[in-house]
Every structure is written in C-alpha cells, then in structure tokens.
C-alpha cells in the first residue's frame, strides 16, 4: 500500500495540471496558453490598476497609459521571477535582461541579431567535418567569432558590445 501511494505521488508536472489528459507539448504550454493567461492577468490586475490610476487626477492621459504599462510589465516580471526557485529565477533574470537588450539593439539598428547569426551558421555544412563533435566545435567557434566581431550595421560594434551597451544604458549590467 505504501509503495502504491509513493508511485501515485511521483507524477510529473503534466500529471498535476492536465487532469489525466495527454501530456501538453512544450510549445503549447509555453506560448499557446498565453492568450488565456492574458485574460487571467486582466481579471487579476486590470480593475485595481485602473482604479489606482483614476486617483491620479492631475496626471495626463498619456502618462497614465505609460504608468499602466509599467505597472503591468513589472507585475508580470515579478510573477515570472517568483514562480521559480531562486537559482532558476536568477538564471531567468539574466536571460530576460539579455533578450530585452538584444531586442533594443534590433530596434535601434533595424537588425535581427538572431536571424543574422542563424544565416551565417546555417551555411555551414556538416559533411565538411569528420565528426559531429568537430562540427559542433566549428559551429561554436563561428558563433563566437560572429558575436564578437564588429558589424557595419551596428556602427562597427560587435553584437556582444551593442547588447552590453543596452544593458548598461538600463542599469542591467550590474
């Protein structure tokens, strides 16, 4: 009996949240449910945030809209960070910072760093290397060189330097 109980308790996260249905594909769990999550967040926060903004009678409408956006963004980031154990939350925070800084570089310079890097790496041919390990090493070296070499589109900065500048601009490099 104790063994059966132990087996029942050792379910996966999908077992807990799927009500016995099939396992949810990662793409659906991570992104497909976001419209539903958006409705839930609206129901949780929207009215109280709007009520708070309505108390700011002297604030122009544009400033209220910006403040509402900032409140929502901060709340979502807090929710994401609080949903993970500390070690994973710290790791997530670094990745989010870098992804947002990269998006800022993309917007500032009218580029897509990930797509540009992919175009370079995707031209590599596996057959030109003796083993998978050699190919993976060559891909890593090509990526490292690409991210650390100045690009004309970035005013001569390397993608890494441009991202670091954006991190610094927002105080996210510390």
C-alpha positions as CSV (number, residue, x, y, z in Angstrom):
1,X,0.0,0.0,0.0
2,X,2.8,2.4,0.9
3,X,4.6,1.6,-2.4
4,X,1.4,2.3,-4.4
5,X,0.9,5.7,-2.6
6,X,4.5,6.6,-3.3
7,X,4.1,5.8,-7.0
8,X,0.9,8.0,-7.1
9,X,2.8,10.9,-5.5
10,X,5.6,10.8,-8.1
11,X,3.8,12.3,-11.0
12,X,5.1,14.9,-13.5
13,X,4.0,18.5,-13.7
14,X,1.8,17.5,-16.6
15,X,0.1,14.9,-14.4
16,X,-0.7,17.6,-11.8
17,X,-2.1,20.1,-14.3
18,X,-3.6,18.0,-17.1
19,X,-6.3,16.2,-15.2
20,X,-5.2,12.9,-16.7
21,X,-5.2,14.1,-20.3
22,X,-2.3,13.7,-22.7
23,X,1.0,15.4,-22.0
24,X,0.9,19.0,-23.1
25,X,3.5,19.8,-25.8
26,X,6.1,22.4,-24.6
27,X,5.2,24.9,-27.4
28,X,1.6,24.9,-26.3
29,X,2.4,25.1,-22.6
30,X,5.0,27.9,-23.0
31,X,3.3,30.0,-25.7
32,X,-0.1,28.6,-26.8
33,X,-1.7,29.3,-23.5
34,X,-0.6,32.9,-23.3
35,X,-3.9,34.4,-24.6
36,X,-5.7,32.5,-21.8
37,X,-3.0,33.7,-19.3
38,X,-3.6,37.3,-20.6
39,X,-7.3,37.0,-19.7
40,X,-6.4,35.7,-16.2
41,X,-4.0,38.5,-15.6
42,X,-6.6,41.0,-16.8
43,X,-9.1,39.6,-14.3
44,X,-6.4,39.7,-11.5
45,X,-5.0,43.2,-12.1
46,X,-6.8,45.4,-14.6
47,X,-9.5,46.9,-12.4
48,X,-7.3,47.6,-9.4
49,X,-4.7,49.2,-11.6
50,X,-7.2,51.4,-13.4
51,X,-8.7,52.4,-10.1
52,X,-5.3,53.4,-8.9
53,X,-4.7,55.5,-12.0
54,X,-8.1,57.1,-11.7
55,X,-7.0,58.6,-8.4
56,X,-4.2,60.5,-10.2
57,X,-6.4,63.4,-11.5
58,X,-3.6,65.7,-12.3
59,X,-1.8,63.1,-14.5
60,X,-2.2,63.5,-18.3
61,X,-3.7,60.5,-20.1
62,X,-0.5,59.6,-21.9
63,X,1.3,59.5,-18.6
64,X,-1.5,57.3,-17.2
65,X,-1.2,54.9,-20.1
66,X,2.6,54.7,-19.7
67,X,2.2,54.1,-16.0
68,X,-0.3,51.4,-16.6
69,X,2.0,49.6,-19.0
70,X,4.9,49.9,-16.5
71,X,2.7,48.5,-13.7
72,X,1.7,45.5,-15.8
73,X,5.2,44.8,-17.1
74,X,6.6,45.0,-13.5
75,X,3.9,42.7,-12.2
76,X,4.4,40.1,-15.0
77,X,8.2,40.2,-14.3
78,X,7.6,39.8,-10.6
79,X,5.3,36.9,-11.2
80,X,7.8,35.1,-13.5
81,X,10.6,35.6,-11.0
82,X,8.5,34.5,-8.0
83,X,7.3,31.4,-9.9
84,X,10.8,29.7,-9.9
85,X,13.2,28.6,-7.2
86,X,15.8,31.3,-6.6
87,X,18.6,29.7,-8.6
88,X,16.4,29.4,-11.7
89,X,14.9,32.8,-11.2
90,X,18.4,34.4,-11.1
91,X,19.3,32.5,-14.3
92,X,16.0,33.5,-15.9
93,X,16.6,37.2,-15.0
94,X,20.0,37.2,-16.8
95,X,18.4,35.6,-19.9
96,X,15.5,38.0,-19.9
97,X,17.9,41.0,-19.5
98,X,20.0,39.9,-22.4
99,X,17.0,39.1,-24.6
100,X,15.4,42.5,-23.9
101,X,18.8,44.2,-24.6
102,X,19.1,42.3,-27.8
103,X,15.6,43.4,-28.8
104,X,16.6,47.0,-28.0
105,X,19.7,46.6,-30.3
106,X,17.5,45.1,-33.0
107,X,15.1,48.1,-32.8
108,X,17.8,50.7,-32.5
109,X,19.7,49.5,-35.6
110,X,16.9,47.9,-37.6
111,X,18.5,44.4,-37.5
112,X,17.6,41.0,-36.2
113,X,20.7,39.7,-34.5
114,X,19.5,36.1,-34.0
115,X,18.4,35.8,-37.7
116,X,21.7,37.3,-38.9
117,X,23.7,34.9,-36.8
118,X,21.5,32.0,-38.0
119,X,22.1,32.9,-41.6
120,X,25.8,32.7,-41.1
121,X,25.8,29.4,-39.1
122,X,23.2,27.7,-41.3
123,X,25.5,27.9,-44.3
124,X,27.9,25.5,-42.5
125,X,27.8,22.0,-44.0
126,X,28.0,19.0,-41.6
127,X,29.6,16.9,-44.3
128,X,32.7,19.1,-44.3
129,X,33.6,17.9,-40.8
130,X,34.9,14.5,-39.7
131,X,32.5,14.0,-36.7
132,X,29.6,15.6,-35.0
133,X,31.9,16.9,-32.3
134,X,34.1,18.6,-34.9
135,X,31.1,20.2,-36.5
136,X,29.6,21.4,-33.1
137,X,33.0,22.9,-32.2
138,X,33.2,24.7,-35.6
139,X,29.7,26.0,-35.1
140,X,30.5,27.3,-31.6
141,X,33.7,28.9,-32.9
142,X,31.8,30.5,-35.8
143,X,29.1,31.8,-33.5
144,X,31.7,33.2,-31.0
145,X,33.5,35.0,-33.8
146,X,30.3,36.4,-35.2
147,X,29.1,37.7,-31.8
148,X,32.5,39.3,-31.1
149,X,33.3,40.9,-34.5
150,X,32.3,44.4,-35.3
151,X,29.4,44.8,-37.8
152,X,28.8,47.7,-40.1
153,X,25.0,47.7,-39.3
154,X,25.9,48.3,-35.6
155,X,28.2,51.2,-36.3
156,X,31.3,49.0,-36.0
157,X,30.3,47.4,-32.7
158,X,30.2,43.7,-32.2
159,X,26.7,42.3,-31.4
160,X,28.0,41.5,-27.9
161,X,29.2,45.1,-27.4
162,X,26.0,46.5,-28.7
163,X,24.0,44.3,-26.3
164,X,26.3,45.2,-23.4
165,X,25.8,48.9,-24.1
166,X,22.0,48.5,-23.9
167,X,22.3,46.5,-20.7
168,X,24.5,49.4,-19.3
169,X,22.0,52.0,-20.6
170,X,19.3,50.5,-18.4
171,X,21.5,49.6,-15.5
172,X,21.1,45.8,-16.1
173,X,24.8,45.1,-16.4
174,X,25.5,45.0,-12.7
